[in-house]
């Protein structure tokens, strides 16, 4: 699968408020850092650098369970693959 590993039975369906990307993630929380536009914290900062602010812009739209995980993953990946659905 594209967003989550094969055999996943429960995952979160998220939409980023900044970039508008919809995606699946293994973690289920009210909000998470967007993997596409979010900045990950670099813990190896120097003394003159400021700690970047972590923004959790991806909001949980719903929890996907069971066989729906594979279907949702396939549908969401169509946008990324350019609509080439011959592999499904």
mmCIF file as gemmi writes it, N, C-alpha and C atoms, coordinates in Angstrom:
data_model
loop_
_atom_site.group_PDB
_atom_site.id
_atom_site.type_symbol
_atom_site.label_atom_id
_atom_site.label_alt_id
_atom_site.label_comp_id
_atom_site.label_asym_id
_atom_site.label_entity_id
_atom_site.label_seq_id
_atom_site.pdbx_PDB_ins_code
_atom_site.Cartn_x
_atom_site.Cartn_y
_atom_site.Cartn_z
_atom_site.occupancy
_atom_site.B_iso_or_equiv
_atom_site.pdbx_formal_charge
_atom_site.auth_seq_id
_atom_site.auth_asym_id
_atom_site.pdbx_PDB_model_num
ATOM 1 N N . UNK Axp A 1 ? 0.842 -1.182 0 1 0 ? 1 A 1
ATOM 2 C CA . UNK Axp A 1 ? 0 0 0 1 0 ? 1 A 1
ATOM 3 C C . UNK Axp A 1 ? 0.887 1.244 0 1 0 ? 1 A 1
ATOM 4 N N . UNK Axp A 2 ? 0.293 2.379 -0.261 1 0 ? 2 A 1
ATOM 5 C CA . UNK Axp A 2 ? 1.064 3.6 -0.451 1 0 ? 2 A 1
ATOM 6 C C . UNK Axp A 2 ? 1.344 4.342 0.867 1 0 ? 2 A 1
ATOM 7 N N . UNK Axp A 3 ? 0.309 4.579 1.682 1 0 ? 3 A 1
ATOM 8 C CA . UNK Axp A 3 ? 0.458 5.377 2.892 1 0 ? 3 A 1
ATOM 9 C C . UNK Axp A 3 ? 0.778 4.568 4.137 1 0 ? 3 A 1
ATOM 10 N N . UNK Axp A 4 ? 0.204 3.381 4.266 1 0 ? 4 A 1
ATOM 11 C CA . UNK Axp A 4 ? 0.406 2.547 5.452 1 0 ? 4 A 1
ATOM 12 C C . UNK Axp A 4 ? 0.879 1.158 4.999 1 0 ? 4 A 1
ATOM 13 N N . UNK Axp A 5 ? 1.544 0.413 5.879 1 0 ? 5 A 1
ATOM 14 C CA . UNK Axp A 5 ? 2.031 -0.923 5.508 1 0 ? 5 A 1
ATOM 15 C C . UNK Axp A 5 ? 0.889 -1.902 5.234 1 0 ? 5 A 1
ATOM 16 N N . UNK Axp A 6 ? 1.181 -2.912 4.427 1 0 ? 6 A 1
ATOM 17 C CA . UNK Axp A 6 ? 0.201 -3.972 4.163 1 0 ? 6 A 1
ATOM 18 C C . UNK Axp A 6 ? -0.212 -4.625 5.473 1 0 ? 6 A 1
ATOM 19 N N . UNK Axp A 7 ? -1.479 -4.961 5.572 1 0 ? 7 A 1
ATOM 20 C CA . UNK Axp A 7 ? -1.98 -5.621 6.757 1 0 ? 7 A 1
ATOM 21 C C . UNK Axp A 7 ? -2.439 -4.697 7.858 1 0 ? 7 A 1
ATOM 22 N N . UNK Axp A 8 ? -2.377 -3.389 7.639 1 0 ? 8 A 1
ATOM 23 C CA . UNK Axp A 8 ? -2.828 -2.432 8.651 1 0 ? 8 A 1
ATOM 24 C C . UNK Axp A 8 ? -4.334 -2.541 8.814 1 0 ? 8 A 1
ATOM 25 N N . UNK Axp A 9 ? -4.79 -2.629 10.048 1 0 ? 9 A 1
ATOM 26 C CA . UNK Axp A 9 ? -6.222 -2.788 10.318 1 0 ? 9 A 1
ATOM 27 C C . UNK Axp A 9 ? -6.882 -1.515 10.844 1 0 ? 9 A 1
ATOM 28 N N . UNK Axp A 10 ? -6.109 -0.585 11.431 1 0 ? 10 A 1
ATOM 29 C CA . UNK Axp A 10 ? -6.654 0.666 11.964 1 0 ? 10 A 1
ATOM 30 C C . UNK Axp A 10 ? -5.663 1.781 11.662 1 0 ? 10 A 1
ATOM 31 N N . UNK Axp A 11 ? -6.166 2.899 11.143 1 0 ? 11 A 1
ATOM 32 C CA . UNK Axp A 11 ? -5.312 4.056 10.902 1 0 ? 11 A 1
ATOM 33 C C . UNK Axp A 11 ? -6.156 5.326 10.943 1 0 ? 11 A 1
ATOM 34 N N . UNK Axp A 12 ? -5.485 6.464 10.986 1 0 ? 12 A 1
ATOM 35 C CA . UNK Axp A 12 ? -6.167 7.75 11.003 1 0 ? 12 A 1
ATOM 36 C C . UNK Axp A 12 ? -6.189 8.362 9.618 1 0 ? 12 A 1
ATOM 37 N N . UNK Axp A 13 ? -7.279 9.051 9.297 1 0 ? 13 A 1
ATOM 38 C CA . UNK Axp A 13 ? -7.44 9.76 8.029 1 0 ? 13 A 1
ATOM 39 C C . UNK Axp A 13 ? -7.347 11.25 8.347 1 0 ? 13 A 1
ATOM 40 N N . UNK Axp A 14 ? -6.334 11.918 7.794 1 0 ? 14 A 1
ATOM 41 C CA . UNK Axp A 14 ? -6.02 13.3 8.151 1 0 ? 14 A 1
ATOM 42 C C . UNK Axp A 14 ? -6.095 14.233 6.948 1 0 ? 14 A 1
ATOM 43 N N . UNK Axp A 15 ? -6.312 15.516 7.241 1 0 ? 15 A 1
ATOM 44 C CA . UNK Axp A 15 ? -6.218 16.578 6.239 1 0 ? 15 A 1
ATOM 45 C C . UNK Axp A 15 ? -5.432 17.724 6.847 1 0 ? 15 A 1
ATOM 46 N N . UNK Axp A 16 ? -4.423 18.203 6.113 1 0 ? 16 A 1
ATOM 47 C CA . UNK Axp A 16 ? -3.599 19.313 6.58 1 0 ? 16 A 1
ATOM 48 C C . UNK Axp A 16 ? -4.329 20.628 6.313 1 0 ? 16 A 1
ATOM 49 N N . UNK Axp A 17 ? -4.379 21.482 7.31 1 0 ? 17 A 1
ATOM 50 C CA . UNK Axp A 17 ? -5.049 22.769 7.186 1 0 ? 17 A 1
ATOM 51 C C . UNK Axp A 17 ? -4.23 23.772 6.37 1 0 ? 17 A 1
ATOM 52 N N . UNK Axp A 18 ? -2.926 23.551 6.238 1 0 ? 18 A 1
ATOM 53 C CA . UNK Axp A 18 ? -2.075 24.483 5.492 1 0 ? 18 A 1
ATOM 54 C C . UNK Axp A 18 ? -1.936 24.11 4.021 1 0 ? 18 A 1
ATOM 55 N N . UNK Axp A 19 ? -1.575 22.851 3.734 1 0 ? 19 A 1
ATOM 56 C CA . UNK Axp A 19 ? -1.342 22.476 2.332 1 0 ? 19 A 1
ATOM 57 C C . UNK Axp A 19 ? -2.532 21.751 1.713 1 0 ? 19 A 1
ATOM 58 N N . UNK Axp A 20 ? -3.517 21.332 2.53 1 0 ? 20 A 1
ATOM 59 C CA . UNK Axp A 20 ? -4.719 20.695 2.008 1 0 ? 20 A 1
ATOM 60 C C . UNK Axp A 20 ? -4.559 19.236 1.626 1 0 ? 20 A 1
ATOM 61 N N . UNK Axp A 21 ? -3.419 18.642 1.929 1 0 ? 21 A 1
ATOM 62 C CA . UNK Axp A 21 ? -3.17 17.248 1.592 1 0 ? 21 A 1
ATOM 63 C C . UNK Axp A 21 ? -3.947 16.325 2.515 1 0 ? 21 A 1
ATOM 64 N N . UNK Axp A 22 ? -4.558 15.302 1.94 1 0 ? 22 A 1
ATOM 65 C CA . UNK Axp A 22 ? -5.226 14.265 2.729 1 0 ? 22 A 1
ATOM 66 C C . UNK Axp A 22 ? -4.367 13.012 2.673 1 0 ? 22 A 1
ATOM 67 N N . UNK Axp A 23 ? -4.226 12.35 3.824 1 0 ? 23 A 1
ATOM 68 C CA . UNK Axp A 23 ? -3.365 11.183 3.897 1 0 ? 23 A 1
ATOM 69 C C . UNK Axp A 23 ? -3.783 10.283 5.053 1 0 ? 23 A 1
ATOM 70 N N . UNK Axp A 24 ? -3.252 9.064 5.043 1 0 ? 24 A 1
ATOM 71 C CA . UNK Axp A 24 ? -3.459 8.11 6.123 1 0 ? 24 A 1
ATOM 72 C C . UNK Axp A 24 ? -2.188 8.046 6.964 1 0 ? 24 A 1
ATOM 73 N N . UNK Axp A 25 ? -2.362 7.834 8.271 1 0 ? 25 A 1
ATOM 74 C CA . UNK Axp A 25 ? -1.221 7.704 9.169 1 0 ? 25 A 1
ATOM 75 C C . UNK Axp A 25 ? -1.526 6.633 10.202 1 0 ? 25 A 1
ATOM 76 N N . UNK Axp A 26 ? -0.488 5.954 10.665 1 0 ? 26 A 1
ATOM 77 C CA . UNK Axp A 26 ? -0.67 4.9 11.654 1 0 ? 26 A 1
ATOM 78 C C . UNK Axp A 26 ? -1.103 5.446 13.007 1 0 ? 26 A 1
ATOM 79 N N . UNK Axp A 27 ? -0.643 6.651 13.367 1 0 ? 27 A 1
ATOM 80 C CA . UNK Axp A 27 ? -1.034 7.215 14.646 1 0 ? 27 A 1
ATOM 81 C C . UNK Axp A 27 ? -2.445 7.79 14.567 1 0 ? 27 A 1
ATOM 82 N N . UNK Axp A 28 ? -3.149 7.717 15.683 1 0 ? 28 A 1
ATOM 83 C CA . UNK Axp A 28 ? -4.501 8.259 15.76 1 0 ? 28 A 1
ATOM 84 C C . UNK Axp A 28 ? -4.513 9.277 16.891 1 0 ? 28 A 1
ATOM 85 N N . UNK Axp A 29 ? -4.54 10.544 16.533 1 0 ? 29 A 1
ATOM 86 C CA . UNK Axp A 29 ? -4.554 11.639 17.492 1 0 ? 29 A 1
ATOM 87 C C . UNK Axp A 29 ? -5.393 12.769 16.885 1 0 ? 29 A 1
ATOM 88 N N . UNK Axp A 30 ? -5.899 13.677 17.699 1 0 ? 30 A 1
ATOM 89 C CA . UNK Axp A 30 ? -6.716 14.775 17.151 1 0 ? 30 A 1
ATOM 90 C C . UNK Axp A 30 ? -5.973 15.614 16.111 1 0 ? 30 A 1
ATOM 91 N N . UNK Axp A 31 ? -4.655 15.779 16.275 1 0 ? 31 A 1
ATOM 92 C CA . UNK Axp A 31 ? -3.855 16.513 15.294 1 0 ? 31 A 1
ATOM 93 C C . UNK Axp A 31 ? -2.422 15.992 15.342 1 0 ? 31 A 1
ATOM 94 N N . UNK Axp A 32 ? -1.752 16.031 14.177 1 0 ? 32 A 1
ATOM 95 C CA . UNK Axp A 32 ? -0.357 15.612 14.07 1 0 ? 32 A 1
ATOM 96 C C . UNK Axp A 32 ? 0.381 16.586 13.158 1 0 ? 32 A 1
ATOM 97 N N . UNK Axp A 33 ? 1.691 16.474 13.117 1 0 ? 33 A 1
ATOM 98 C CA . UNK Axp A 33 ? 2.506 17.285 12.214 1 0 ? 33 A 1
ATOM 99 C C . UNK Axp A 33 ? 2.355 16.716 10.809 1 0 ? 33 A 1
ATOM 100 N N . UNK Axp A 34 ? 2.073 17.575 9.841 1 0 ? 34 A 1
ATOM 101 C CA . UNK Axp A 34 ? 1.91 17.138 8.456 1 0 ? 34 A 1
ATOM 102 C C . UNK Axp A 34 ? 3.248 16.626 7.919 1 0 ? 34 A 1
ATOM 103 N N . UNK Axp A 35 ? 3.278 15.414 7.346 1 0 ? 35 A 1
ATOM 104 C CA . UNK Axp A 35 ? 4.54 14.886 6.819 1 0 ? 35 A 1
ATOM 105 C C . UNK Axp A 35 ? 4.985 15.584 5.533 1 0 ? 35 A 1
ATOM 106 N N . UNK Axp A 36 ? 4.124 16.394 4.927 1 0 ? 36 A 1
ATOM 107 C CA . UNK Axp A 36 ? 4.452 17.048 3.666 1 0 ? 36 A 1
ATOM 108 C C . UNK Axp A 36 ? 4.918 18.49 3.85 1 0 ? 36 A 1
ATOM 109 N N . UNK Axp A 37 ? 4.283 19.232 4.737 1 0 ? 37 A 1
ATOM 110 C CA . UNK Axp A 37 ? 4.668 20.641 4.897 1 0 ? 37 A 1
ATOM 111 C C . UNK Axp A 37 ? 5.159 20.961 6.303 1 0 ? 37 A 1
ATOM 112 N N . UNK Axp A 38 ? 5.04 20.025 7.234 1 0 ? 38 A 1
ATOM 113 C CA . UNK Axp A 38 ? 5.475 20.26 8.613 1 0 ? 38 A 1
ATOM 114 C C . UNK Axp A 38 ? 6.969 20.173 8.744 1 0 ? 38 A 1
ATOM 115 N N . UNK Axp A 39 ? 7.499 20.909 9.712 1 0 ? 39 A 1
ATOM 116 C CA . UNK Axp A 39 ? 8.94 20.904 9.935 1 0 ? 39 A 1
ATOM 117 C C . UNK Axp A 39 ? 9.244 20.006 11.125 1 0 ? 39 A 1
ATOM 118 N N . UNK Axp A 40 ? 10.12 19.041 10.912 1 0 ? 40 A 1
ATOM 119 C CA . UNK Axp A 40 ? 10.5 18.162 12.002 1 0 ? 40 A 1
ATOM 120 C C . UNK Axp A 40 ? 11.558 18.853 12.85 1 0 ? 40 A 1
ATOM 121 N N . UNK Axp A 41 ? 11.534 18.563 14.131 1 0 ? 41 A 1
ATOM 122 C CA . UNK Axp A 41 ? 12.456 19.191 15.062 1 0 ? 41 A 1
ATOM 123 C C . UNK Axp A 41 ? 13.854 18.607 14.887 1 0 ? 41 A 1
ATOM 124 N N . UNK Axp A 42 ? 14.831 19.479 14.735 1 0 ? 42 A 1
ATOM 125 C CA . UNK Axp A 42 ? 16.229 19.07 14.674 1 0 ? 42 A 1
ATOM 126 C C . UNK Axp A 42 ? 16.813 19.283 16.064 1 0 ? 42 A 1
ATOM 127 N N . UNK Axp A 43 ? 17.054 18.196 16.787 1 0 ? 43 A 1
ATOM 128 C CA . UNK Axp A 43 ? 17.532 18.301 18.157 1 0 ? 43 A 1
ATOM 129 C C . UNK Axp A 43 ? 19.004 18.673 18.248 1 0 ? 43 A 1
ATOM 130 N N . UNK Axp A 44 ? 19.7 18.697 17.132 1 0 ? 44 A 1
ATOM 131 C CA . UNK Axp A 44 ? 21.11 19.067 17.129 1 0 ? 44 A 1
ATOM 132 C C . UNK Axp A 44 ? 21.271 20.509 16.673 1 0 ? 44 A 1
ATOM 133 N N . UNK Axp A 45 ? 20.693 21.434 17.439 1 0 ? 45 A 1
ATOM 134 C CA . UNK Axp A 45 ? 20.808 22.847 17.091 1 0 ? 45 A 1
ATOM 135 C C . UNK Axp A 45 ? 21.991 23.449 17.831 1 0 ? 45 A 1
ATOM 136 N N . UNK Axp A 46 ? 22.512 24.509 17.264 1 0 ? 46 A 1
ATOM 137 C CA . UNK Axp A 46 ? 23.638 25.191 17.874 1 0 ? 46 A 1
ATOM 138 C C . UNK Axp A 46 ? 23.187 26.181 18.928 1 0 ? 46 A 1
ATOM 139 N N . UNK Axp A 47 ? 24.151 26.783 19.622 1 0 ? 47 A 1
ATOM 140 C CA . UNK Axp A 47 ? 23.806 27.719 20.7 1 0 ? 47 A 1
ATOM 141 C C . UNK Axp A 47 ? 23.152 29.01 20.192 1 0 ? 47 A 1
ATOM 142 N N . UNK Axp A 48 ? 23.39 29.373 18.934 1 0 ? 48 A 1
ATOM 143 C CA . UNK Axp A 48 ? 22.819 30.606 18.395 1 0 ? 48 A 1
ATOM 144 C C . UNK Axp A 48 ? 21.52 30.372 17.637 1 0 ? 48 A 1
ATOM 145 N N . UNK Axp A 49 ? 21.092 29.121 17.523 1 0 ? 49 A 1
ATOM 146 C CA . UNK Axp A 49 ? 19.879 28.797 16.773 1 0 ? 49 A 1
ATOM 147 C C . UNK Axp A 49 ? 18.702 28.649 17.724 1 0 ? 49 A 1
ATOM 148 N N . UNK Axp A 50 ? 17.537 29.003 17.195 1 0 ? 50 A 1
ATOM 149 C CA . UNK Axp A 50 ? 16.325 28.867 17.985 1 0 ? 50 A 1
ATOM 150 C C . UNK Axp A 50 ? 15.654 27.535 17.681 1 0 ? 50 A 1
ATOM 151 N N . UNK Axp A 51 ? 14.971 26.991 18.66 1 0 ? 51 A 1
ATOM 152 C CA . UNK Axp A 51 ? 14.235 25.742 18.489 1 0 ? 51 A 1
ATOM 153 C C . UNK Axp A 51 ? 13.028 26.038 17.591 1 0 ? 51 A 1
ATOM 154 N N . UNK Axp A 52 ? 12.865 25.287 16.492 1 0 ? 52 A 1
ATOM 155 C CA . UNK Axp A 52 ? 11.723 25.542 15.605 1 0 ? 52 A 1
ATOM 156 C C . UNK Axp A 52 ? 10.407 25.196 16.302 1 0 ? 52 A 1
ATOM 157 N N . UNK Axp A 53 ? 9.381 25.95 15.958 1 0 ? 53 A 1
ATOM 158 C CA . UNK Axp A 53 ? 8.066 25.719 16.543 1 0 ? 53 A 1
ATOM 159 C C . UNK Axp A 53 ? 7.386 24.557 15.824 1 0 ? 53 A 1
ATOM 160 N N . UNK Axp A 54 ? 6.85 23.63 16.592 1 0 ? 54 A 1
ATOM 161 C CA . UNK Axp A 54 ? 6.172 22.475 16.022 1 0 ? 54 A 1
ATOM 162 C C . UNK Axp A 54 ? 4.699 22.828 15.847 1 0 ? 54 A 1
ATOM 163 N N . UNK Axp A 55 ? 4.221 22.756 14.609 1 0 ? 55 A 1
ATOM 164 C CA . UNK Axp A 55 ? 2.821 23.056 14.324 1 0 ? 55 A 1
ATOM 165 C C . UNK Axp A 55 ? 2.116 21.778 13.891 1 0 ? 55 A 1
ATOM 166 N N . UNK Axp A 56 ? 1.116 21.391 14.639 1 0 ? 56 A 1
ATOM 167 C CA . UNK Axp A 56 ? 0.317 20.221 14.285 1 0 ? 56 A 1
ATOM 168 C C . UNK Axp A 56 ? -0.858 20.696 13.44 1 0 ? 56 A 1
ATOM 169 N N . UNK Axp A 57 ? -0.647 20.733 12.122 1 0 ? 57 A 1
ATOM 170 C CA . UNK Axp A 57 ? -1.649 21.29 11.215 1 0 ? 57 A 1
ATOM 171 C C . UNK Axp A 57 ? -2.55 20.249 10.582 1 0 ? 57 A 1
ATOM 172 N N . UNK Axp A 58 ? -2.2 18.971 10.706 1 0 ? 58 A 1
ATOM 173 C CA . UNK Axp A 58 ? -3.024 17.905 10.121 1 0 ? 58 A 1
ATOM 174 C C . UNK Axp A 58 ? -4.07 17.475 11.145 1 0 ? 58 A 1
ATOM 175 N N . UNK Axp A 59 ? -5.336 17.648 10.803 1 0 ? 59 A 1
ATOM 176 C CA . UNK Axp A 59 ? -6.442 17.333 11.705 1 0 ? 59 A 1
ATOM 177 C C . UNK Axp A 59 ? -7.075 15.994 11.336 1 0 ? 59 A 1
ATOM 178 N N . UNK Axp A 60 ? -7.453 15.238 12.345 1 0 ? 60 A 1
ATOM 179 C CA . UNK Axp A 60 ? -8.082 13.933 12.157 1 0 ? 60 A 1
ATOM 180 C C . UNK Axp A 60 ? -9.487 14.105 11.597 1 0 ? 60 A 1
ATOM 181 N N . UNK Axp A 61 ? -9.742 13.49 10.455 1 0 ? 61 A 1
ATOM 182 C CA . UNK Axp A 61 ? -11.079 13.506 9.859 1 0 ? 61 A 1
ATOM 183 C C . UNK Axp A 61 ? -11.874 12.279 10.288 1 0 ? 61 A 1
ATOM 184 N N . UNK Axp A 62 ? -11.189 11.183 10.538 1 0 ? 62 A 1
ATOM 185 C CA . UNK Axp A 62 ? -11.868 9.966 10.954 1 0 ? 62 A 1
ATOM 186 C C . UNK Axp A 62 ? -10.897 8.824 11.137 1 0 ? 62 A 1
ATOM 187 N N . UNK Axp A 63 ? -11.405 7.753 11.714 1 0 ? 63 A 1
ATOM 188 C CA . UNK Axp A 63 ? -10.62 6.539 11.906 1 0 ? 63 A 1
ATOM 189 C C . UNK Axp A 63 ? -11.103 5.512 10.89 1 0 ? 63 A 1
ATOM 190 N N . UNK Axp A 64 ? -10.16 4.921 10.168 1 0 ? 64 A 1
ATOM 191 C CA . UNK Axp A 64 ? -10.483 3.927 9.144 1 0 ? 64 A 1
ATOM 192 C C . UNK Axp A 64 ? -10.097 2.56 9.697 1 0 ? 64 A 1
ATOM 193 N N . UNK Axp A 65 ? -11.032 1.593 9.595 1 0 ? 65 A 1
ATOM 194 C CA . UNK Axp A 65 ? -10.791 0.276 10.186 1 0 ? 65 A 1
ATOM 195 C C . UNK Axp A 65 ? -11.084 -0.842 9.195 1 0 ? 65 A 1
ATOM 196 N N . UNK Axp A 66 ? -10.457 -1.999 9.425 1 0 ? 66 A 1
ATOM 197 C CA . UNK Axp A 66 ? -10.743 -3.214 8.672 1 0 ? 66 A 1
ATOM 198 C C . UNK Axp A 66 ? -10.351 -3.145 7.207 1 0 ? 66 A 1
ATOM 199 N N . UNK Axp A 67 ? -11.222 -3.685 6.346 1 0 ? 67 A 1
ATOM 200 C CA . UNK Axp A 67 ? -10.962 -3.723 4.907 1 0 ? 67 A 1
ATOM 201 C C . UNK Axp A 67 ? -10.993 -2.337 4.277 1 0 ? 67 A 1
ATOM 202 N N . UNK Axp A 68 ? -11.59 -1.368 4.95 1 0 ? 68 A 1
ATOM 203 C CA . UNK Axp A 68 ? -11.665 -0.003 4.423 1 0 ? 68 A 1
ATOM 204 C C . UNK Axp A 68 ? -10.287 0.66 4.339 1 0 ? 68 A 1
ATOM 205 N N . UNK Axp A 69 ? -9.34 0.182 5.143 1 0 ? 69 A 1
ATOM 206 C CA . UNK Axp A 69 ? -7.988 0.753 5.129 1 0 ? 69 A 1
ATOM 207 C C . UNK Axp A 69 ? -7.365 0.583 3.746 1 0 ? 69 A 1
ATOM 208 N N . UNK Axp A 70 ? -7.429 -0.612 3.205 1 0 ? 70 A 1
ATOM 209 C CA . UNK Axp A 70 ? -6.833 -0.88 1.895 1 0 ? 70 A 1
ATOM 210 C C . UNK Axp A 70 ? -7.553 -0.094 0.8 1 0 ? 70 A 1
ATOM 211 N N . UNK Axp A 71 ? -8.871 -0.015 0.855 1 0 ? 71 A 1
ATOM 212 C CA . UNK Axp A 71 ? -9.645 0.74 -0.14 1 0 ? 71 A 1
ATOM 213 C C . UNK Axp A 71 ? -9.318 2.22 -0.088 1 0 ? 71 A 1
ATOM 214 N N . UNK Axp A 72 ? -9.268 2.785 1.121 1 0 ? 72 A 1
ATOM 215 C CA . UNK Axp A 72 ? -8.979 4.218 1.282 1 0 ? 72 A 1
ATOM 216 C C . UNK Axp A 72 ? -7.56 4.526 0.824 1 0 ? 72 A 1
ATOM 217 N N . UNK Axp A 73 ? -6.619 3.656 1.137 1 0 ? 73 A 1
ATOM 218 C CA . UNK Axp A 73 ? -5.237 3.843 0.71 1 0 ? 73 A 1
ATOM 219 C C . UNK Axp A 73 ? -5.142 3.857 -0.808 1 0 ? 73 A 1
ATOM 220 N N . UNK Axp A 74 ? -5.862 2.957 -1.462 1 0 ? 74 A 1
ATOM 221 C CA . UNK Axp A 74 ? -5.853 2.89 -2.928 1 0 ? 74 A 1
ATOM 222 C C . UNK Axp A 74 ? -6.46 4.155 -3.533 1 0 ? 74 A 1
ATOM 223 N N . UNK Axp A 75 ? -7.558 4.618 -2.984 1 0 ? 75 A 1
ATOM 224 C CA . UNK Axp A 75 ? -8.21 5.812 -3.515 1 0 ? 75 A 1
ATOM 225 C C . UNK Axp A 75 ? -7.351 7.059 -3.33 1 0 ? 75 A 1
ATOM 226 N N . UNK Axp A 76 ? -6.762 7.22 -2.153 1 0 ? 76 A 1
ATOM 227 C CA . UNK Axp A 76 ? -5.927 8.396 -1.905 1 0 ? 76 A 1
ATOM 228 C C . UNK Axp A 76 ? -4.663 8.384 -2.748 1 0 ? 76 A 1
ATOM 229 N N . UNK Axp A 77 ? -4.126 7.21 -3.036 1 0 ? 77 A 1
ATOM 230 C CA . UNK Axp A 77 ? -2.899 7.138 -3.821 1 0 ? 77 A 1
ATOM 231 C C . UNK Axp A 77 ? -3.142 7.431 -5.302 1 0 ? 77 A 1
ATOM 232 N N . UNK Axp A 78 ? -4.393 7.371 -5.766 1 0 ? 78 A 1
ATOM 233 C CA . UNK Axp A 78 ? -4.681 7.7 -7.168 1 0 ? 78 A 1
ATOM 234 C C . UNK Axp A 78 ? -4.268 9.133 -7.5 1 0 ? 78 A 1
ATOM 235 N N . UNK Axp A 79 ? -4.486 10.05 -6.563 1 0 ? 79 A 1
ATOM 236 C CA . UNK Axp A 79 ? -4.107 11.445 -6.8 1 0 ? 79 A 1
ATOM 237 C C . UNK Axp A 79 ? -2.595 11.59 -6.92 1 0 ? 79 A 1
ATOM 238 N N . UNK Axp A 80 ? -1.862 10.813 -6.15 1 0 ? 80 A 1
ATOM 239 C CA . UNK Axp A 80 ? -0.399 10.895 -6.172 1 0 ? 80 A 1
ATOM 240 C C . UNK Axp A 80 ? 0.171 10.236 -7.418 1 0 ? 80 A 1
ATOM 241 N N . UNK Axp A 81 ? -0.436 9.133 -7.845 1 0 ? 81 A 1
ATOM 242 C CA . UNK Axp A 81 ? 0.064 8.412 -9.017 1 0 ? 81 A 1
ATOM 243 C C . UNK Axp A 81 ? -0.44 8.988 -10.332 1 0 ? 81 A 1
ATOM 244 N N . UNK Axp A 82 ? -1.227 10.041 -10.264 1 0 ? 82 A 1
ATOM 245 C CA . UNK Axp A 82 ? -1.704 10.681 -11.483 1 0 ? 82 A 1
ATOM 246 C C . UNK Axp A 82 ? -2.907 10.003 -12.1 1 0 ? 82 A 1
ATOM 247 N N . UNK Axp A 83 ? -3.637 9.23 -11.331 1 0 ? 83 A 1
ATOM 248 C CA . UNK Axp A 83 ? -4.843 8.609 -11.831 1 0 ? 83 A 1
ATOM 249 C C . UNK Axp A 83 ? -4.62 7.29 -12.544 1 0 ? 83 A 1
ATOM 250 N N . UNK Axp A 84 ? -3.405 6.751 -12.449 1 0 ? 84 A 1
ATOM 251 C CA . UNK Axp A 84 ? -3.107 5.475 -13.062 1 0 ? 84 A 1
ATOM 252 C C . UNK Axp A 84 ? -3.626 4.372 -12.145 1 0 ? 84 A 1
ATOM 253 N N . UNK Axp A 85 ? -4.874 3.94 -12.365 1 0 ? 85 A 1
ATOM 254 C CA . UNK Axp A 85 ? -5.485 2.97 -11.465 1 0 ? 85 A 1
ATOM 255 C C . UNK Axp A 85 ? -5.408 1.556 -12.01 1 0 ? 85 A 1
ATOM 256 N N . UNK Axp A 86 ? -4.591 1.316 -13.006 1 0 ? 86 A 1
ATOM 257 C CA . UNK Axp A 86 ? -4.457 -0.011 -13.566 1 0 ? 86 A 1
ATOM 258 C C . UNK Axp A 86 ? -3.808 -1.004 -12.626 1 0 ? 86 A 1
ATOM 259 N N . UNK Axp A 87 ? -3.054 -0.511 -11.623 1 0 ? 87 A 1
ATOM 260 C CA . UNK Axp A 87 ? -2.367 -1.384 -10.691 1 0 ? 87 A 1
ATOM 261 C C . UNK Axp A 87 ? -3.27 -1.885 -9.577 1 0 ? 87 A 1
ATOM 262 N N . UNK Axp A 88 ? -4.46 -1.303 -9.421 1 0 ? 88 A 1
ATOM 263 C CA . UNK Axp A 88 ? -5.363 -1.685 -8.319 1 0 ? 88 A 1
ATOM 264 C C . UNK Axp A 88 ? -5.963 -3.05 -8.587 1 0 ? 88 A 1
